[in-house]
Amino acid sequence: MKLAPFFFNSFPKSGTHLMFQILTGLPSVKHDQLLHLYEGFPYQFTHHEQALRGIKENEFISGHIYYSKSWEDKLKELNMKQIFLYRDLRDIIVSYNHYVEKVDAPLFHVFREQNLSQKERLLAIINGVESSSFNHPGIKEWFSFFINWMHIPHVLSVRFEDLISNEQSQTKTLSTIIKYLYNDHLPLPIDQMLSSIKRNIDPSQSATFRKGKIGSWQEEFDQELKDAFKRSTGDLLIQLGYEQNNNW
């Protein structure tokens, strides 16, 4: 059974390694560990198209790609399946704060130069950073670069939390991924495929996964941070299905 080439896109990067483990747990699926596409700006398009065209049957390519009509059209032209992985924006903020320090990212240099406290750093990620040396969008603007992937019918959107919250949720979500990629024409019984994937999952191997825990934001968000997040994002959490209202 041959699997058509496919592409997975994640926001944030914390889901990338987990999705790698899921996909490489599928029968005969391969990928180039050195090939990962970032941003998707127009000046990168020619290079990215070459990379996409080089993917063969039973292979996938990963990315952290902003939505654009050019990208949507190209993936459709190449008949590539696409998975879009997303996560609770509050946990993204907490995870990203630790990540930028771990990798000595430009944003962390700004934090260090300004001698920001932990809380000030979280507020900066929520609201955005503008300095003489570096600019970074606030969390709502940052996610707005990706959100339109969720509105394309043939793209499978997957919540990060559904892959790790509990056994039932994980099994259901993995089954959805398998059926989406194989169009229900499975090379093996689905129970065997699920077992293979689950044996391959080890979230602790991800540099950005950190604690492997949902809801870490609750340990770090005080009322000021909650209010700042709500002002910044409006009803975005409700749209994404993480809250029923803004009384959290």
N, C-alpha and C positions, 0 to 999 in steps of 0.2 A: 504494500500500500504506500503510495507516494503522497507526501504532504506538500501542498503549494507553498512557495516562499511566503513568509509573513514578517510583520514588523510590530514591535511593541514599544510603546511610548509611555513614559512615567512622569508623574508629578506627585511627590518630589523624587529625588534620586534614591531615597531610602527604600523604595520598592524595587529598584532595579535588580539588586542581587537576588532577592527572593523570587522574582519572576524568572530570572536566569535559571534558578534551581528547579522551578516548576517546569519550565519548557524543556530543559535538558533531561528531565525525568521521563519525557515522552519517547517512544520507540524510535531509534535511529535519528533523532533530531540533533543537528549540529549548529555551531555558530563560531564566528571568529572573535576570540576574546579581546583582540586589539581594536575591533571596529565598533565604535559607539558614536552615534551622531548627536551633536549638540546644537541647540538653538534653531537652526533652519533659516537664518537670515538670507535675503536674496543673493548676496554675493557668494554664499556657500552652496547655492542650489545645484550648480553644475557638478561639483564634487560629490554632493549627496546623491544626485541622480545616478552617477556612475557606480556608487557603492550599492544603491538599491538594485540596479540592473545586474550586478554581479552575484546576487544571492540566488542560489540554486534550490532545487527541490529538497525538502527535508532540512532546510536551513532557515534561520531567522536572524534579524538584525535589530538592535535596540537603539533607543534614542531618548533624548530629553528635548523634544522639538515643539516650538511654538506653532499654534495653528496658523495656517494660511491657505487660501484657496489653491495656490500653486501646489502645495504639498498634498492637499486633499485630492486634487485632480491627478497628480502623478501616481499616487498610491492606487487610485482607481484604474488608471491606464495600465499599470503593471499588474493589475489583478491580485494585489497583495492583501491578505487578511491583516487586520490591525486590532491590537488590544491597547486600550488606554487605561492605565492604572492611576488611581488618585487616592488621597488620604485626607483625614480630618485636618483642616488648616491649622487648628490650634496645636495639634501634636507636631505638625510640620514646623511651626515656629520654634517649639522647644527643641526638637531634633536638630533643626538647622543651626540654632545657636551653639550647640555642642559641636556640630560638624565643622563649622567655619574655623573654630579654634583648633580642632584636630588636624585639619589640612593646611592650617596657616593661610587661609584665604584672604583676599584683599579686604573683605568686610571686617574680618577680625583685626586687621591692622588699624582700621578706622576706630574700632571699639577700643583698642589698646591706646591709640594716640589720644583719644578723648577720655580715657580712664573711666569708661562706663561701668556701672554696677551690673549685676546679672539682670535686674529688673529693667534697667535702662536699655540694655541690649535687646531684651524681648520687645520693649516698646518701639525701639528703632526698627526691628524687623516688621512689626505690625504696621508702622506708619511710613516706613521708607527712610532712606538715608541720602542726604545730599551734602557732599563735602567738596573741598577744592580738588581732592585727588580721586574721589570715587562716588558714584551714585548707585543706589539700589532701590528698586520700586518697593512700595508697601505690599503687604500680603495680598490684598484684593487685586491690585494692578498686576502683580506677578502671576496670580492664578488666571487672570483674564487673558493672558497670552495663550493659555492651554484650553480653556473651558469649552470652546467651540467644537473640539473633538468629540465631546459628549453628545452633541446634537446631530451627529451624522449617523443615520440608521444602520449602516453596515459596519460601523466600528463597535466593538465590544468594550463597554466601559465596566471596569471592575474596581470595587472598593478594596483597598488594602486591608481594612479591618476584617472583611469577610473571609480573608485567607488565613487569618490567625486567631480570630476571636474564640472559636470553639470547633469541635470535631464536626458537628452537623453543618455549620456554616461553611467550613473549609471544604467538606466533601461536595456540598451543593455547588459551590463556586468553581471548584476544580472540574466538576462534571460539565458545567456550562462552558468552560474554556475548551475542554476536550471536544465536545460536540460542535462548538463553533469552528474550531480549526479543521476538524475532519468531516464536517457536513454530515455527521451521524454515520459515516461509513468507517467504522473503527477497525483498526488492524488487529486489535486484541479485545477481549471482553473488558468492559469499562472498569470492573473491579480490579483487574490486573493492572490496568493503566493507572488507576488511582493509587494503588499500593506502590507502584514504581515511583510515582511523583513524590508521595509522602516520605518515602525512604530517602529521597534526594534533598528534602527541605531541611535546612539548618540556618535559621535566621541569625544566629550568633556570628555567622561568618561575614555579615554585612557591616561595613565600616560606619554606615549611617543608621543602622537599625537600633543600636545602642541597647536599651533594656529589653527589647522585644515585648513591649507593653503598650496596650491601648489606654488612652486617657491620662498620659503623663502630664498633660497640661494642667490637670486639676491640682497637682502638687506645687505648681509654680505660678499659676494665675491668681493674683488677688483681685479685689473688686476694681481697682484702677486699671489693671490689665484687661479684665473682662470688658469694662466700659470702653476702653480704647479699641479693642477688637470689634465690638459691636458697632461703634461709630465708623470704623474703617470698612467693615464688610457688609453692613446692613443685614439683609435676610439671606445671605449666601449659604449659611449653614443649613437653613431650612430648605433651600432649593436643592442642596446636595443630599438631603435626607438625614443629616446628623442631629438636628433638633426639630421639634414641632413648633416652637415659638422662640422668642428672644429672652424668655425668663429662665435662663440657665445660670 
